Amino acid sequence: MLRLFVGNLPNACDEDALCAWFVQQGHHASSAQVVRDRTTGHSRGFGFVELQDASNLAETIQILSGKAMLGRVLTINGATPKVSSRPEFRSSAA
């Protein structure tokens, strides 16, 4: 699986629309997540997509990044693993 970061999403974009856009571009998205504000539930303008098959990551990103979706030019990059914002618990008892 290949996980991509997708930025500058249109406000009206949801997970189904994001998957459909990737299919239109010739890539099968196995899942999509649009990140939403916890309080309002509105899209924060970015999300993540998992592709089942992308034989060449750099080429896929280059082809898709800069294409428009509902009038917005998307930014697409390889997703990096999430880093916890909480410090690790360290026991003082050794």
C-alpha positions as protocol buffer text, in pm:
chain_id: "A"
residue {
  index: 1
  type: MET
  ca { x: 0 y: 0 z: 0 }
}
residue {
  index: 2
  type: LEU
  ca { x: 106 y: 351 z: -77 }
}
residue {
  index: 3
  type: ARG
  ca { x: -19 y: 638 z: 142 }
}
residue {
  index: 4
  type: LEU
  ca { x: -38 y: 986 z: -8 }
}
residue {
  index: 5
  type: PHE
  ca { x: -96 y: 1327 z: 150 }
}
residue {
  index: 6
  type: VAL
  ca { x: -343 y: 1538 z: -51 }
}
residue {
  index: 7
  type: GLY
  ca { x: -350 y: 1910 z: 23 }
}
residue {
  index: 8
  type: ASN
  ca { x: -567 y: 2205 z: -87 }
}
residue {
  index: 9
  type: LEU
  ca { x: -885 y: 1997 z: -103 }
}
residue {
  index: 10
  type: PRO
  ca { x: -1208 y: 2177 z: -193 }
}
residue {
  index: 11
  type: ASN
  ca { x: -1441 y: 2239 z: 101 }
}
residue {
  index: 12
  type: ALA
  ca { x: -1711 y: 2021 z: -56 }
}
residue {
  index: 13
  type: CYS
  ca { x: -1478 y: 1722 z: -88 }
}
residue {
  index: 14
  type: ASP
  ca { x: -1556 y: 1410 z: 114 }
}
residue {
  index: 15
  type: GLU
  ca { x: -1400 y: 1064 z: 120 }
}
residue {
  index: 16
  type: ASP
  ca { x: -1615 y: 930 z: -165 }
}
residue {
  index: 17
  type: ALA
  ca { x: -1538 y: 1227 z: -389 }
}
residue {
  index: 18
  type: LEU
  ca { x: -1165 y: 1194 z: -316 }
}
residue {
  index: 19
  type: CYS
  ca { x: -1166 y: 823 z: -405 }
}
residue {
  index: 20
  type: ALA
  ca { x: -1367 y: 897 z: -721 }
}
residue {
  index: 21
  type: TRP
  ca { x: -1117 y: 1165 z: -828 }
}
residue {
  index: 22
  type: PHE
  ca { x: -829 y: 919 z: -798 }
}
residue {
  index: 23
  type: VAL
  ca { x: -1023 y: 663 z: -1005 }
}
residue {
  index: 24
  type: GLN
  ca { x: -1078 y: 930 z: -1273 }
}
residue {
  index: 25
  type: GLN
  ca { x: -702 y: 983 z: -1276 }
}
residue {
  index: 26
  type: GLY
  ca { x: -646 y: 611 z: -1336 }
}
residue {
  index: 27
  type: HIS
  ca { x: -550 y: 504 z: -982 }
}
residue {
  index: 28
  type: HIS
  ca { x: -752 y: 275 z: -756 }
}
residue {
  index: 29
  type: ALA
  ca { x: -781 y: 426 z: -408 }
}
residue {
  index: 30
  type: SER
  ca { x: -842 y: 157 z: -148 }
}
residue {
  index: 31
  type: SER
  ca { x: -930 y: 421 z: 114 }
}
residue {
  index: 32
  type: ALA
  ca { x: -946 y: 796 z: 165 }
}
residue {
  index: 33
  type: GLN
  ca { x: -965 y: 1018 z: 470 }
}
residue {
  index: 34
  type: VAL
  ca { x: -1053 y: 1388 z: 468 }
}
residue {
  index: 35
  type: VAL
  ca { x: -925 y: 1548 z: 789 }
}
residue {
  index: 36
  type: ARG
  ca { x: -1197 y: 1743 z: 967 }
}
residue {
  index: 37
  type: ASP
  ca { x: -1204 y: 2003 z: 1242 }
}
residue {
  index: 38
  type: ARG
  ca { x: -1306 y: 1841 z: 1571 }
}
residue {
  index: 39
  type: THR
  ca { x: -1535 y: 2125 z: 1671 }
}
residue {
  index: 40
  type: THR
  ca { x: -1712 y: 2219 z: 1348 }
}
residue {
  index: 41
  type: GLY
  ca { x: -1675 y: 1901 z: 1142 }
}
residue {
  index: 42
  type: HIS
  ca { x: -1568 y: 2105 z: 840 }
}
residue {
  index: 43
  type: SER
  ca { x: -1285 y: 1987 z: 618 }
}
residue {
  index: 44
  type: ARG
  ca { x: -942 y: 2122 z: 714 }
}
residue {
  index: 45
  type: GLY
  ca { x: -844 y: 2119 z: 345 }
}
residue {
  index: 46
  type: PHE
  ca { x: -625 y: 1809 z: 341 }
}
residue {
  index: 47
  type: GLY
  ca { x: -649 y: 1436 z: 363 }
}
residue {
  index: 48
  type: PHE
  ca { x: -485 y: 1103 z: 293 }
}
residue {
  index: 49
  type: VAL
  ca { x: -536 y: 838 z: 28 }
}
residue {
  index: 50
  type: GLU
  ca { x: -412 y: 481 z: 19 }
}
residue {
  index: 51
  type: LEU
  ca { x: -344 y: 341 z: -327 }
}
residue {
  index: 52
  type: GLN
  ca { x: -337 y: -31 z: -384 }
}
residue {
  index: 53
  type: ASP
  ca { x: -90 y: -19 z: -667 }
}
residue {
  index: 54
  type: ALA
  ca { x: 156 y: 253 z: -752 }
}
residue {
  index: 55
  type: SER
  ca { x: 461 y: 100 z: -910 }
}
residue {
  index: 56
  type: ASN
  ca { x: 653 y: 428 z: -916 }
}
residue {
  index: 57
  type: LEU
  ca { x: 586 y: 662 z: -625 }
}
residue {
  index: 58
  type: ALA
  ca { x: 777 y: 961 z: -761 }
}
residue {
  index: 59
  type: GLU
  ca { x: 608 y: 939 z: -1101 }
}
residue {
  index: 60
  type: THR
  ca { x: 261 y: 902 z: -949 }
}
residue {
  index: 61
  type: ILE
  ca { x: 312 y: 1208 z: -728 }
}
residue {
  index: 62
  type: GLN
  ca { x: 453 y: 1411 z: -1018 }
}
residue {
  index: 63
  type: ILE
  ca { x: 159 y: 1322 z: -1245 }
}
residue {
  index: 64
  type: LEU
  ca { x: -115 y: 1391 z: -989 }
}
residue {
  index: 65
  type: SER
  ca { x: 26 y: 1692 z: -802 }
}
residue {
  index: 66
  type: GLY
  ca { x: -87 y: 2016 z: -962 }
}
residue {
  index: 67
  type: LYS
  ca { x: -406 y: 1871 z: -1112 }
}
residue {
  index: 68
  type: ALA
  ca { x: -734 y: 2041 z: -1030 }
}
residue {
  index: 69
  type: MET
  ca { x: -1029 y: 1904 z: -834 }
}
residue {
  index: 70
  type: LEU
  ca { x: -1347 y: 2114 z: -826 }
}
residue {
  index: 71
  type: GLY
  ca { x: -1145 y: 2424 z: -916 }
}
residue {
  index: 72
  type: ARG
  ca { x: -866 y: 2371 z: -658 }
}
residue {
  index: 73
  type: VAL
  ca { x: -511 y: 2275 z: -756 }
}
residue {
  index: 74
  type: LEU
  ca { x: -407 y: 1982 z: -539 }
}
residue {
  index: 75
  type: THR
  ca { x: -74 y: 1925 z: -369 }
}
residue {
  index: 76
  type: ILE
  ca { x: 18 y: 1558 z: -344 }
}
residue {
  index: 77
  type: ASN
  ca { x: 314 y: 1411 z: -159 }
}
residue {
  index: 78
  type: GLY
  ca { x: 414 y: 1084 z: -1 }
}
residue {
  index: 79
  type: ALA
  ca { x: 268 y: 1068 z: 349 }
}
residue {
  index: 80
  type: THR
  ca { x: 502 y: 1042 z: 643 }
}
residue {
  index: 81
  type: PRO
  ca { x: 412 y: 841 z: 952 }
}
residue {
  index: 82
  type: LYS
  ca { x: 227 y: 1035 z: 1221 }
}
residue {
  index: 83
  type: VAL
  ca { x: 450 y: 1150 z: 1507 }
}
residue {
  index: 84
  type: SER
  ca { x: 292 y: 1158 z: 1850 }
}
residue {
  index: 85
  type: SER
  ca { x: 271 y: 1506 z: 2003 }
}
residue {
  index: 86
  type: ARG
  ca { x: 267 y: 1356 z: 2351 }
}
residue {
  index: 87
  type: PRO
  ca { x: 603 y: 1293 z: 2516 }
}
residue {
  index: 88
  type: GLU
  ca { x: 675 y: 932 z: 2600 }
}
residue {
  index: 89
  type: PHE
  ca { x: 616 y: 827 z: 2958 }
}
residue {
  index: 90
  type: ARG
  ca { x: 946 y: 759 z: 3130 }
}
residue {
  index: 91
  type: SER
  ca { x: 946 y: 585 z: 3461 }
}
residue {
  index: 92
  type: SER
  ca { x: 1184 y: 727 z: 3719 }
}
residue {
  index: 93
  type: ALA
  ca { x: 1204 y: 386 z: 3890 }
}
residue {
  index: 94
  type: ALA
  ca { x: 1491 y: 192 z: 3745 }
}
